[in-house]
Amino acid sequence: MKPAVTTVVLAALAAHRGARLVANDTISEPLRHKLWMWSMLDVTPEQRRRREWLAGDTDKGSDTQGLINCPHCVGFHLSYLALGALALGRRRGWGWLRVAVVVAAVAGIQTTLASAQGALDTFSHVDPEALNDAAESAGPEA
């Protein structure tokens, strides 16, 4: 049985919000820091190598990101957890589980809209005269 489109959309939005919460939001910064400390400090080289997937390895440069700092990675794992929660909630009659995913989905929509608004706000501060000057200096279009 394949999931309905609304189920997939709800799970995607919930995973989006959860991924931002884990990987980007300042409220989870202490947790990310503790996980990094646990995985990288005061461990043997072998333990560090095995734990690198969680926190990344800063010795290799800034392009090596661990799971806890990667919203794409966290979102991937939260997506199948959200789909599973929706299916389990429906199958077992646990409405609270489905409500939790819907609340996370609504929060995901809200954060996406807030991010889009923030991006649009940066464009609203563009000087119209500077745009006109740039267009005039570019010359007529061919």
N, CA, C and O atoms as CSV, one atom per row, in Angstrom:
chain,resi,resn,atom,element,x,y,z
A,1,MET,N,N,0.845,-1.178,0.000
A,1,MET,CA,C,0.000,0.000,0.000
A,1,MET,C,C,0.887,1.236,0.000
A,1,MET,O,O,1.745,1.386,0.871
A,2,LYS,N,N,0.689,2.113,-0.960
A,2,LYS,CA,C,1.513,3.306,-1.015
A,2,LYS,C,C,0.852,4.438,-0.223
A,2,LYS,O,O,-0.374,4.512,-0.154
A,3,PRO,N,N,1.659,5.316,0.373
A,3,PRO,CA,C,1.094,6.387,1.191
A,3,PRO,C,C,0.429,7.453,0.325
A,3,PRO,O,O,0.812,7.665,-0.825
A,4,ALA,N,N,-0.556,8.109,0.888
A,4,ALA,CA,C,-1.245,9.193,0.192
A,4,ALA,C,C,-0.310,10.387,0.049
A,4,ALA,O,O,0.657,10.523,0.799
A,5,VAL,N,N,-0.599,11.237,-0.907
A,5,VAL,CA,C,0.226,12.419,-1.152
A,5,VAL,C,C,0.262,13.303,0.094
A,5,VAL,O,O,1.317,13.832,0.446
A,6,THR,N,N,-0.868,13.466,0.756
A,6,THR,CA,C,-0.888,14.308,1.959
A,6,THR,C,C,0.012,13.733,3.047
A,6,THR,O,O,0.641,14.488,3.789
A,7,THR,N,N,0.083,12.425,3.152
A,7,THR,CA,C,0.959,11.796,4.141
A,7,THR,C,C,2.413,12.093,3.839
A,7,THR,O,O,3.191,12.405,4.740
A,8,VAL,N,N,2.777,11.998,2.579
A,8,VAL,CA,C,4.155,12.266,2.171
A,8,VAL,C,C,4.504,13.735,2.409
A,8,VAL,O,O,5.587,14.045,2.904
A,9,VAL,N,N,3.588,14.636,2.056
A,9,VAL,CA,C,3.836,16.072,2.249
A,9,VAL,C,C,3.969,16.388,3.734
A,9,VAL,O,O,4.868,17.130,4.131
A,10,LEU,N,N,3.083,15.835,4.557
A,10,LEU,CA,C,3.181,16.060,6.003
A,10,LEU,C,C,4.506,15.554,6.560
A,10,LEU,O,O,5.153,16.233,7.358
A,11,ALA,N,N,4.903,14.368,6.140
A,11,ALA,CA,C,6.168,13.809,6.621
A,11,ALA,C,C,7.353,14.653,6.160
A,11,ALA,O,O,8.295,14.868,6.923
A,12,ALA,N,N,7.313,15.133,4.920
A,12,ALA,CA,C,8.408,15.960,4.401
A,12,ALA,C,C,8.521,17.269,5.167
A,12,ALA,O,O,9.620,17.694,5.524
A,13,LEU,N,N,7.395,17.899,5.417
A,13,LEU,CA,C,7.428,19.172,6.153
A,13,LEU,C,C,7.866,18.967,7.600
A,13,LEU,O,O,8.610,19.779,8.150
A,14,ALA,N,N,7.407,17.893,8.207
A,14,ALA,CA,C,7.827,17.603,9.582
A,14,ALA,C,C,9.326,17.312,9.637
A,14,ALA,O,O,10.013,17.762,10.555
A,15,ALA,N,N,9.833,16.566,8.663
A,15,ALA,CA,C,11.264,16.266,8.622
A,15,ALA,C,C,12.080,17.535,8.375
A,15,ALA,O,O,13.166,17.699,8.930
A,16,HIS,N,N,11.557,18.417,7.552
A,16,HIS,CA,C,12.241,19.691,7.297
A,16,HIS,C,C,12.394,20.490,8.590
A,16,HIS,O,O,13.467,21.016,8.887
A,17,ARG,N,N,11.318,20.569,9.340
A,17,ARG,CA,C,11.381,21.325,10.596
A,17,ARG,C,C,12.316,20.642,11.587
A,17,ARG,O,O,13.121,21.305,12.241
A,18,GLY,N,N,12.215,19.344,11.697
A,18,GLY,CA,C,13.091,18.626,12.611
A,18,GLY,C,C,14.560,18.751,12.234
A,18,GLY,O,O,15.421,18.873,13.105
A,19,ALA,N,N,14.843,18.721,10.944
A,19,ALA,CA,C,16.228,18.850,10.481
A,19,ALA,C,C,16.790,20.225,10.817
A,19,ALA,O,O,17.937,20.338,11.250
A,20,ARG,N,N,15.998,21.262,10.620
A,20,ARG,CA,C,16.461,22.612,10.983
A,20,ARG,C,C,16.656,22.716,12.491
A,20,ARG,O,O,17.607,23.343,12.958
A,21,LEU,N,N,15.762,22.108,13.241
A,21,LEU,CA,C,15.879,22.153,14.702
A,21,LEU,C,C,17.172,21.492,15.163
A,21,LEU,O,O,17.882,22.039,16.007
A,22,VAL,N,N,17.478,20.337,14.624
A,22,VAL,CA,C,18.669,19.599,15.053
A,22,VAL,C,C,19.954,20.236,14.522
A,22,VAL,O,O,20.909,20.421,15.277
A,23,ALA,N,N,19.986,20.571,13.234
A,23,ALA,CA,C,21.244,20.965,12.589
A,23,ALA,C,C,21.529,22.466,12.583
A,23,ALA,O,O,22.689,22.865,12.480
A,24,ASN,N,N,20.494,23.307,12.690
A,24,ASN,CA,C,20.720,24.740,12.513
A,24,ASN,C,C,20.328,25.622,13.688
A,24,ASN,O,O,21.013,26.605,13.972
A,25,ASP,N,N,19.256,25.297,14.369
A,25,ASP,CA,C,18.714,26.210,15.382
A,25,ASP,C,C,19.648,26.353,16.577
A,25,ASP,O,O,20.336,25.410,16.968
A,26,THR,N,N,19.656,27.549,17.144
A,26,THR,CA,C,20.526,27.812,18.286
A,26,THR,C,C,20.075,27.058,19.532
A,26,THR,O,O,20.883,26.812,20.426
A,27,ILE,N,N,18.814,26.693,19.604
A,27,ILE,CA,C,18.320,25.985,20.782
A,27,ILE,C,C,18.983,24.604,20.918
A,27,ILE,O,O,19.110,24.084,22.027
A,28,SER,N,N,19.398,24.019,19.805
A,28,SER,CA,C,20.043,22.705,19.870
A,28,SER,C,C,21.568,22.797,19.851
A,28,SER,O,O,22.245,21.770,19.827
A,29,GLU,N,N,22.109,24.000,19.861
A,29,GLU,CA,C,23.568,24.176,19.856
A,29,GLU,C,C,24.258,23.455,21.014
A,29,GLU,O,O,25.276,22.801,20.788
A,30,PRO,N,N,23.744,23.547,22.246
A,30,PRO,CA,C,24.406,22.809,23.340
A,30,PRO,C,C,24.440,21.296,23.108
A,30,PRO,O,O,25.432,20.642,23.431
A,31,LEU,N,N,23.375,20.744,22.556
A,31,LEU,CA,C,23.352,19.309,22.260
A,31,LEU,C,C,24.385,18.962,21.195
A,31,LEU,O,O,25.128,17.991,21.336
A,32,ARG,N,N,24.430,19.761,20.126
A,32,ARG,CA,C,25.422,19.503,19.075
A,32,ARG,C,C,26.841,19.597,19.639
A,32,ARG,O,O,27.708,18.796,19.289
A,33,HIS,N,N,27.071,20.572,20.503
A,33,HIS,CA,C,28.401,20.743,21.092
A,33,HIS,C,C,28.769,19.542,21.966
A,33,HIS,O,O,29.896,19.050,21.903
A,34,LYS,N,N,27.827,19.073,22.775
A,34,LYS,CA,C,28.102,17.910,23.637
A,34,LYS,C,C,28.368,16.659,22.804
A,34,LYS,O,O,29.259,15.872,23.125
A,35,LEU,N,N,27.599,16.478,21.739
A,35,LEU,CA,C,27.842,15.324,20.870
A,35,LEU,C,C,29.202,15.420,20.193
A,35,LEU,O,O,29.891,14.411,20.044
A,36,TRP,N,N,29.597,16.622,19.780
A,36,TRP,CA,C,30.897,16.794,19.168
A,36,TRP,C,C,31.998,16.497,20.187
A,36,TRP,O,O,32.970,15.807,19.880
A,37,MET,N,N,31.834,17.027,21.404
A,37,MET,CA,C,32.835,16.787,22.454
A,37,MET,C,C,32.961,15.289,22.721
A,37,MET,O,O,34.072,14.768,22.820
A,38,TRP,N,N,31.836,14.600,22.836
A,38,TRP,CA,C,31.847,13.162,23.105
A,38,TRP,C,C,32.534,12.398,21.977
A,38,TRP,O,O,33.284,11.454,22.226
A,39,SER,N,N,32.273,12.812,20.729
A,39,SER,CA,C,32.771,12.034,19.602
A,39,SER,C,C,34.213,12.343,19.222
A,39,SER,O,O,34.858,11.529,18.561
A,40,MET,N,N,34.734,13.504,19.625
A,40,MET,CA,C,36.044,13.900,19.131
A,40,MET,C,C,37.117,14.062,20.204
A,40,MET,O,O,38.301,13.880,19.920
A,41,LEU,N,N,36.733,14.391,21.396
A,41,LEU,CA,C,37.739,14.701,22.410
A,41,LEU,C,C,37.947,13.548,23.379
A,41,LEU,O,O,37.012,12.821,23.715
A,42,ASP,N,N,39.161,13.399,23.811
A,42,ASP,CA,C,39.525,12.421,24.832
A,42,ASP,C,C,39.165,10.990,24.419
A,42,ASP,O,O,38.675,10.198,25.223
A,43,VAL,N,N,39.418,10.685,23.154
A,43,VAL,CA,C,39.154,9.338,22.639
A,43,VAL,C,C,40.390,8.844,21.902
A,43,VAL,O,O,41.256,9.630,21.518
A,44,THR,N,N,40.457,7.561,21.714
A,44,THR,CA,C,41.561,6.983,20.950
A,44,THR,C,C,41.357,7.302,19.467
A,44,THR,O,O,40.238,7.611,19.055
A,45,PRO,N,N,42.408,7.234,18.669
A,45,PRO,CA,C,42.245,7.472,17.226
A,45,PRO,C,C,41.223,6.543,16.577
A,45,PRO,O,O,40.493,6.954,15.675
A,46,GLU,N,N,41.170,5.301,17.031
A,46,GLU,CA,C,40.195,4.358,16.479
A,46,GLU,C,C,38.769,4.775,16.828
A,46,GLU,O,O,37.885,4.714,15.973
A,47,GLN,N,N,38.528,5.199,18.079
A,47,GLN,CA,C,37.199,5.670,18.464
A,47,GLN,C,C,36.822,6.916,17.672
A,47,GLN,O,O,35.682,7.067,17.233
A,48,ARG,N,N,37.790,7.797,17.498
A,48,ARG,CA,C,37.520,9.022,16.750
A,48,ARG,C,C,37.133,8.700,15.308
A,48,ARG,O,O,36.200,9.297,14.771
A,49,ARG,N,N,37.830,7.774,14.684
A,49,ARG,CA,C,37.519,7.395,13.317
A,49,ARG,C,C,36.107,6.823,13.213
A,49,ARG,O,O,35.384,7.121,12.262
A,50,ARG,N,N,35.712,6.000,14.192
A,50,ARG,CA,C,34.379,5.396,14.170
A,50,ARG,C,C,33.278,6.401,14.469
A,50,ARG,O,O,32.142,6.214,14.033
A,51,ARG,N,N,33.588,7.460,15.201
A,51,ARG,CA,C,32.573,8.443,15.574
A,51,ARG,C,C,32.528,9.642,14.632
A,51,ARG,O,O,31.680,10.522,14.785
A,52,GLU,N,N,33.414,9.681,13.681
A,52,GLU,CA,C,33.518,10.832,12.789
A,52,GLU,C,C,32.218,11.126,12.038
A,52,GLU,O,O,31.914,12.288,11.771
A,53,TRP,N,N,31.459,10.102,11.697
A,53,TRP,CA,C,30.208,10.287,10.968
A,53,TRP,C,C,29.227,11.168,11.727
A,53,TRP,O,O,28.391,11.838,11.120
A,54,LEU,N,N,29.325,11.169,13.049
A,54,LEU,CA,C,28.371,11.918,13.855
A,54,LEU,C,C,28.670,13.411,13.856
A,54,LEU,O,O,27.771,14.225,13.648
A,55,ALA,N,N,29.911,13.769,14.083
A,55,ALA,CA,C,30.247,15.183,14.258
A,55,ALA,C,C,31.125,15.746,13.163
A,55,ALA,O,O,31.343,16.957,13.133
A,56,GLY,N,N,31.632,14.939,12.273
A,56,GLY,CA,C,32.550,15.433,11.257
A,56,GLY,C,C,33.961,15.491,11.823
A,56,GLY,O,O,34.177,15.252,13.011
A,57,ASP,N,N,34.896,15.804,10.979
A,57,ASP,CA,C,36.288,15.882,11.419
A,57,ASP,C,C,36.840,17.234,11.018
A,57,ASP,O,O,37.106,17.480,9.841
A,58,THR,N,N,37.012,18.105,11.989
A,58,THR,CA,C,37.488,19.450,11.694
A,58,THR,C,C,38.926,19.446,11.216
A,58,THR,O,O,39.363,20.426,10.613
A,59,ASP,N,N,39.687,18.376,11.460
A,59,ASP,CA,C,41.059,18.302,10.960
A,59,ASP,C,C,41.104,18.187,9.436
A,59,ASP,O,O,42.100,18.554,8.813
A,60,LYS,N,N,40.037,17.683,8.842
A,60,LYS,CA,C,40.005,17.515,7.391
A,60,LYS,C,C,39.530,18.776,6.671
A,60,LYS,O,O,39.541,18.820,5.441
A,61,GLY,N,N,39.123,19.774,7.397
A,61,GLY,CA,C,38.658,21.007,6.782
A,61,GLY,C,C,37.176,21.215,6.997
A,61,GLY,O,O,36.472,20.323,7.471
A,62,SER,N,N,36.711,22.390,6.647
A,62,SER,CA,C,35.339,22.766,6.931
A,62,SER,C,C,34.326,22.078,6.030
A,62,SER,O,O,33.128,22.137,6.310
A,63,ASP,N,N,34.767,21.425,4.952
A,63,ASP,CA,C,33.801,20.783,4.076
A,63,ASP,C,C,33.362,19.411,4.572
A,63,ASP,O,O,32.464,18.804,3.988
A,64,THR,N,N,33.969,18.924,5.620
A,64,THR,CA,C,33.569,17.644,6.187
A,64,THR,C,C,32.565,17.907,7.305
A,64,THR,O,O,32.929,18.371,8.386
A,65,GLN,N,N,31.302,17.606,7.031
A,65,GLN,CA,C,30.248,17.851,7.991
A,65,GLN,C,C,29.768,16.528,8.547
A,65,GLN,O,O,29.647,15.540,7.822
A,66,GLY,N,N,29.497,16.517,9.827
A,66,GLY,CA,C,28.933,15.330,10.435
A,66,GLY,C,C,27.419,15.368,10.378
A,66,GLY,O,O,26.821,16.364,9.969
A,67,LEU,N,N,26.822,14.292,10.786
A,67,LEU,CA,C,25.369,14.164,10.765
A,67,LEU,C,C,24.684,15.278,11.545
A,67,LEU,O,O,23.692,15.831,11.070
A,68,ILE,N,N,25.177,15.620,12.714
A,68,ILE,CA,C,24.473,16.581,13.557
A,68,ILE,C,C,24.506,18.001,13.018
A,68,ILE,O,O,23.739,18.846,13.481
A,69,ASN,N,N,25.368,18.285,12.058
A,69,ASN,CA,C,25.437,19.627,11.468
A,69,ASN,C,C,24.897,19.682,10.047
A,69,ASN,O,O,24.960,20.733,9.409
A,70,CYS,N,N,24.380,18.601,9.551
A,70,CYS,CA,C,23.935,18.520,8.156
A,70,CYS,C,C,22.411,18.404,8.093
A,70,CYS,O,O,21.864,17.338,8.375
A,71,PRO,N,N,21.708,19.503,7.721
A,71,PRO,CA,C,20.246,19.419,7.670
A,71,PRO,C,C,19.747,18.419,6.632
A,71,PRO,O,O,18.671,17.846,6.802
A,72,HIS,N,N,20.507,18.197,5.561
A,72,HIS,CA,C,20.095,17.211,4.554
A,72,HIS,C,C,20.163,15.797,5.128
A,72,HIS,O,O,19.271,14.980,4.902
A,73,CYS,N,N,21.225,15.524,5.867
A,73,CYS,CA,C,21.399,14.190,6.469
A,73,CYS,C,C,20.338,13.930,7.534
A,73,CYS,O,O,19.689,12.883,7.538
A,74,VAL,N,N,20.172,14.889,8.429
A,74,VAL,CA,C,19.173,14.736,9.493
A,74,VAL,C,C,17.781,14.627,8.888
A,74,VAL,O,O,16.974,13.807,9.325
A,75,GLY,N,N,17.498,15.457,7.876
A,75,GLY,CA,C,16.191,15.433,7.230
A,75,GLY,C,C,15.893,14.101,6.574
A,75,GLY,O,O,14.753,13.639,6.599
A,76,PHE,N,N,16.901,13.480,5.990
A,76,PHE,CA,C,16.719,12.165,5.374
A,76,PHE,C,C,16.232,11.152,6.407
A,76,PHE,O,O,15.261,10.431,6.175
A,77,HIS,N,N,16.910,11.106,7.541
A,77,HIS,CA,C,16.545,10.134,8.574
A,77,HIS,C,C,15.211,10.482,9.230
A,77,HIS,O,O,14.432,9.587,9.558
A,78,LEU,N,N,14.947,11.750,9.419
A,78,LEU,CA,C,13.670,12.139,10.012
A,78,LEU,C,C,12.504,11.899,9.058
A,78,LEU,O,O,11.372,11.716,9.505
A,79,SER,N,N,12.762,11.895,7.757
A,79,SER,CA,C,11.690,11.646,6.786
A,79,SER,C,C,11.096,10.253,6.957
A,79,SER,O,O,9.877,10.089,7.006
A,80,TYR,N,N,11.968,9.255,7.046
A,80,TYR,CA,C,11.379,7.919,7.202
A,80,TYR,C,C,10.833,7.707,8.605
A,80,TYR,O,O,9.919,6.903,8.786
A,81,LEU,N,N,11.367,8.404,9.603
A,81,LEU,CA,C,10.766,8.320,10.940
A,81,LEU,C,C,9.374,8.959,10.952
A,81,LEU,O,O,8.453,8.430,11.574
A,82,ALA,N,N,9.222,10.096,10.263
A,82,ALA,CA,C,7.919,10.762,10.210
A,82,ALA,C,C,6.905,9.906,9.445
A,82,ALA,O,O,5.756,9.778,9.869
A,83,LEU,N,N,7.326,9.320,8.320
A,83,LEU,CA,C,6.410,8.438,7.587
A,83,LEU,C,C,6.010,7.237,8.438
A,83,LEU,O,O,4.849,6.830,8.452
A,84,GLY,N,N,6.981,6.681,9.144
A,84,GLY,CA,C,6.681,5.558,10.034
A,84,GLY,C,C,5.748,5.946,11.161
A,84,GLY,O,O,4.861,5.178,11.532
A,85,ALA,N,N,5.947,7.145,11.711
A,85,ALA,CA,C,5.074,7.613,12.792
A,85,ALA,C,C,3.646,7.801,12.297
A,85,ALA,O,O,2.693,7.458,12.997
A,86,LEU,N,N,3.496,8.346,11.091
A,86,LEU,CA,C,2.144,8.513,10.541
A,86,LEU,C,C,1.477,7.164,10.294
A,86,LEU,O,O,0.297,6.983,10.593
A,87,ALA,N,N,2.232,6.228,9.750
A,87,ALA,CA,C,1.664,4.901,9.480
A,87,ALA,C,C,1.333,4.172,10.774
A,87,ALA,O,O,0.270,3.563,10.900
A,88,LEU,N,N,2.248,4.236,11.733
A,88,LEU,CA,C,2.013,3.565,13.009
A,88,LEU,C,C,0.841,4.197,13.757
A,88,LEU,O,O,0.024,3.497,14.355
A,89,GLY,N,N,0.770,5.517,13.717
A,89,GLY,CA,C,-0.345,6.205,14.374
A,89,GLY,C,C,-1.685,5.818,13.793
A,89,GLY,O,O,-2.667,5.664,14.520
A,90,ARG,N,N,-1.727,5.658,12.465
A,90,ARG,CA,C,-2.975,5.256,11.822
A,90,ARG,C,C,-3.307,3.802,12.131
A,90,ARG,O,O,-4.453,3.466,12.430
A,91,ARG,N,N,-2.298,2.947,12.055
A,91,ARG,CA,C,-2.527,1.515,12.256
A,91,ARG,C,C,-2.916,1.183,13.696
A,91,ARG,O,O,-3.808,0.366,13.926
A,92,ARG,N,N,-2.252,1.811,14.661
A,92,ARG,CA,C,-2.507,1.499,16.066
A,92,ARG,C,C,-3.597,2.371,16.684
A,92,ARG,O,O,-4.024,2.137,17.814
A,93,GLY,N,N,-4.039,3.374,15.936
A,93,GLY,CA,C,-5.049,4.270,16.482
A,93,GLY,C,C,-4.469,5.280,17.464
A,93,GLY,O,O,-5.183,5.805,18.318
A,94,TRP,N,N,-3.187,5.545,17.341
A,94,TRP,CA,C,-2.531,6.517,18.213
A,94,TRP,C,C,-2.600,7.896,17.570
A,94,TRP,O,O,-1.669,8.330,16.891
A,95,GLY,N,N,-3.706,8.568,17.793
A,95,GLY,CA,C,-3.905,9.885,17.186
A,95,GLY,C,C,-2.863,10.899,17.616
A,95,GLY,O,O,-2.518,11.800,16.852
A,96,TRP,N,N,-2.357,10.759,18.837
A,96,TRP,CA,C,-1.374,11.716,19.338
A,96,TRP,C,C,-0.094,11.695,18.503
A,96,TRP,O,O,0.569,12.722,18.352
A,97,LEU,N,N,0.253,10.525,17.962
A,97,LEU,CA,C,1.460,10.422,17.150
A,97,LEU,C,C,1.270,11.154,15.823
A,97,LEU,O,O,2.169,11.852,15.354
A,98,ARG,N,N,0.108,10.988,15.232
A,98,ARG,CA,C,-0.198,11.703,13.994
A,98,ARG,C,C,-0.276,13.204,14.236
A,98,ARG,O,O,0.183,13.988,13.405
A,99,VAL,N,N,-0.851,13.615,15.361
A,99,VAL,CA,C,-0.930,15.042,15.698
A,99,VAL,C,C,0.465,15.630,15.857
A,99,VAL,O,O,0.714,16.758,15.430
A,100,ALA,N,N,1.375,14.879,16.467
A,100,ALA,CA,C,2.744,15.372,16.643
A,100,ALA,C,C,3.413,15.622,15.291
A,100,ALA,O,O,4.121,16.616,15.130
A,101,VAL,N,N,3.198,14.735,14.319
A,101,VAL,CA,C,3.788,14.926,12.992
A,101,VAL,C,C,3.135,16.112,12.289
A,101,VAL,O,O,3.823,16.884,11.620
A,102,VAL,N,N,1.834,16.266,12.427
A,102,VAL,CA,C,1.141,17.401,11.804
A,102,VAL,C,C,1.628,18.715,12.408
A,102,VAL,O,O,1.838,19.685,11.680
A,103,VAL,N,N,1.809,18.762,13.718
A,103,VAL,CA,C,2.321,19.981,14.362
A,103,VAL,C,C,3.720,20.299,13.842
A,103,VAL,O,O,4.024,21.457,13.558
A,104,ALA,N,N,4.561,19.298,13.716
A,104,ALA,CA,C,5.902,19.523,13.169
A,104,ALA,C,C,5.829,19.986,11.718
A,104,ALA,O,O,6.638,20.809,11.292
A,105,ALA,N,N,4.869,19.467,10.954
A,105,ALA,CA,C,4.705,19.886,9.563
A,105,ALA,C,C,4.280,21.350,9.477
A,105,ALA,O,O,4.796,22.102,8.650
A,106,VAL,N,N,3.353,21.746,10.320
A,106,VAL,CA,C,2.932,23.151,10.348
A,106,VAL,C,C,4.106,24.042,10.732
A,106,VAL,O,O,4.288,25.114,10.155
A,107,ALA,N,N,4.895,23.608,11.695
A,107,ALA,CA,C,6.092,24.364,12.071
A,107,ALA,C,C,7.080,24.429,10.909
A,107,ALA,O,O,7.755,25.442,10.728
A,108,GLY,N,N,7.168,23.367,10.131
A,108,GLY,CA,C,8.036,23.371,8.951
A,108,GLY,C,C,7.589,24.381,7.918
A,108,GLY,O,O,8.415,25.072,7.323
A,109,ILE,N,N,6.289,24.474,7.701
A,109,ILE,CA,C,5.758,25.479,6.779
A,109,ILE,C,C,6.079,26.875,7.294
A,109,ILE,O,O,6.508,27.743,6.534
A,110,GLN,N,N,5.870,27.083,8.577
A,110,GLN,CA,C,6.119,28.404,9.161
A,110,GLN,C,C,7.575,28.811,9.028
A,110,GLN,O,O,7.860,29.952,8.665
A,111,THR,N,N,8.502,27.909,9.314
A,111,THR,CA,C,9.915,28.286,9.218
A,111,THR,C,C,10.328,28.527,7.777
A,111,THR,O,O,11.167,29.388,7.511
A,112,THR,N,N,9.755,27.783,6.844
A,112,THR,CA,C,10.054,28.010,5.433
A,112,THR,C,C,9.564,29.388,5.001
A,112,THR,O,O,10.275,30.117,4.310
A,113,LEU,N,N,8.351,29.738,5.409
A,113,LEU,CA,C,7.822,31.061,5.073
A,113,LEU,C,C,8.623,32.173,5.735
A,113,LEU,O,O,8.862,33.214,5.121
A,114,ALA,N,N,9.037,31.967,6.972
A,114,ALA,CA,C,9.846,32.972,7.658
A,114,ALA,C,C,11.195,33.149,6.979
A,114,ALA,O,O,11.680,34.275,6.859
A,115,SER,N,N,11.807,32.065,6.533
A,115,SER,CA,C,13.074,32.151,5.811
A,115,SER,C,C,12.889,32.881,4.487
A,115,SER,O,O,13.714,33.714,4.111
A,116,ALA,N,N,11.804,32.567,3.780
A,116,ALA,CA,C,11.530,33.245,2.515
A,116,ALA,C,C,11.291,34.731,2.742
A,116,ALA,O,O,11.758,35.565,1.966
A,117,GLN,N,N,10.567,35.062,3.798
A,117,GLN,CA,C,10.316,36.468,4.115
A,117,GLN,C,C,11.621,37.186,4.432
A,117,GLN,O,O,11.829,38.319,3.998
A,118,GLY,N,N,12.493,36.539,5.178
A,118,GLY,CA,C,13.794,37.131,5.485
A,118,GLY,C,C,14.603,37.393,4.227
A,118,GLY,O,O,15.261,38.426,4.111
A,119,ALA,N,N,14.557,36.459,3.285
A,119,ALA,CA,C,15.274,36.644,2.019
A,119,ALA,C,C,14.665,37.786,1.215
A,119,ALA,O,O,15.389,38.581,0.615
A,120,LEU,N,N,13.335,37.870,1.200
A,120,LEU,CA,C,12.673,38.961,0.478
A,120,LEU,C,C,12.954,40.312,1.128
A,120,LEU,O,O,13.085,41.320,0.434
A,121,ASP,N,N,13.046,40.337,2.441
A,121,ASP,CA,C,13.335,41.590,3.139
A,121,ASP,C,C,14.697,42.149,2.748
A,121,ASP,O,O,14.870,43.367,2.696
A,122,THR,N,N,15.652,41.292,2.478
A,122,THR,CA,C,16.971,41.798,2.079
A,122,THR,C,C,16.904,42.459,0.714
A,122,THR,O,O,17.663,43.391,0.447
A,123,PHE,N,N,16.009,41.997,-0.161
A,123,PHE,CA,C,15.860,42.620,-1.476
A,123,PHE,C,C,15.069,43.916,-1.418
A,123,PHE,O,O,15.197,44.748,-2.316
A,124,SER,N,N,14.260,44.110,-0.390
A,124,SER,CA,C,13.449,45.325,-0.305
A,124,SER,C,C,14.301,46.543,0.035
A,124,SER,O,O,13.820,47.672,-0.062
A,125,HIS,N,N,15.542,46.342,0.428
A,125,HIS,CA,C,16.416,47.454,0.785
A,125,HIS,C,C,17.334,47.869,-0.359
A,125,HIS,O,O,18.316,48.582,-0.152
A,126,VAL,N,N,17.005,47.415,-1.569
A,126,VAL,CA,C,17.805,47.781,-2.733
A,126,VAL,C,C,17.401,49.183,-3.170
A,126,VAL,O,O,16.213,49.494,-3.247
A,127,ASP,N,N,18.377,50.018,-3.452
A,127,ASP,CA,C,18.140,51.388,-3.876
A,127,ASP,C,C,17.665,51.398,-5.333
A,127,ASP,O,O,18.398,50.946,-6.214
A,128,PRO,N,N,16.436,51.910,-5.611
A,128,PRO,CA,C,15.921,51.906,-6.993
A,128,PRO,C,C,16.781,52.733,-7.945
A,128,PRO,O,O,16.917,52.385,-9.118
A,129,GLU,N,N,17.364,53.830,-7.446
A,129,GLU,CA,C,18.219,54.645,-8.318
A,129,GLU,C,C,19.472,53.886,-8.728
A,129,GLU,O,O,19.950,54.035,-9.853
A,130,ALA,N,N,20.008,53.072,-7.820
A,130,ALA,CA,C,21.178,52.273,-8.163
A,130,ALA,C,C,20.828,51.264,-9.247
A,130,ALA,O,O,21.646,50.992,-10.126
A,131,LEU,N,N,19.618,50.706,-9.195
A,131,LEU,CA,C,19.185,49.790,-10.245
A,131,LEU,C,C,19.047,50.507,-11.577
A,131,LEU,O,O,19.456,49.977,-12.611
A,132,ASN,N,N,18.464,51.730,-11.565
A,132,ASN,CA,C,18.338,52.504,-12.798
A,132,ASN,C,C,19.696,52.840,-13.390
A,132,ASN,O,O,19.898,52.732,-14.600
A,133,ASP,N,N,20.631,53.251,-12.528
A,133,ASP,CA,C,21.980,53.577,-12.995
A,133,ASP,C,C,22.650,52.357,-13.614
A,133,ASP,O,O,23.308,52.463,-14.649
A,134,ALA,N,N,22.482,51.206,-12.984
A,134,ALA,CA,C,23.068,49.973,-13.514
A,134,ALA,C,C,22.455,49.606,-14.844
A,134,ALA,O,O,23.158,49.154,-15.749
A,135,ALA,N,N,21.146,49.794,-14.977
A,135,ALA,CA,C,20.473,49.470,-16.236
A,135,ALA,C,C,20.912,50.426,-17.341
A,135,ALA,O,O,21.100,49.996,-18.479
A,136,GLU,N,N,21.080,51.710,-17.033
A,136,GLU,CA,C,21.520,52.690,-18.036
A,136,GLU,C,C,22.952,52.428,-18.476
A,136,GLU,O,O,23.276,52.574,-19.655
A,137,SER,N,N,23.815,52.040,-17.531
A,137,SER,CA,C,25.221,51.801,-17.882
A,137,SER,C,C,25.369,50.517,-18.702
A,137,SER,O,O,26.350,50.361,-19.430
A,138,ALA,N,N,24.410,49.601,-18.591
A,138,ALA,CA,C,24.476,48.378,-19.373
A,138,ALA,C,C,24.155,48.628,-20.834
A,138,ALA,O,O,24.529,47.838,-21.700
A,139,GLY,N,N,23.462,49.727,-21.112
A,139,GLY,CA,C,23.137,50.074,-22.482
A,139,GLY,C,C,21.844,49.403,-22.935
A,139,GLY,O,O,21.229,48.644,-22.186
A,140,PRO,N,N,21.445,49.690,-24.161
A,140,PRO,CA,C,20.188,49.101,-24.668
A,140,PRO,C,C,20.350,47.604,-24.896
A,140,PRO,O,O,21.430,47.108,-25.215
A,141,GLU,N,N,19.237,46.909,-24.719
A,141,GLU,CA,C,19.263,45.452,-24.928
A,141,GLU,C,C,19.291,45.160,-26.411
A,141,GLU,O,O,18.689,45.870,-27.216
A,142,ALA,N,N,19.994,44.111,-26.754
A,142,ALA,CA,C,20.115,43.748,-28.174
A,142,ALA,C,C,18.947,42.914,-28.608
A,142,ALA,O,O,18.871,42.513,-29.770
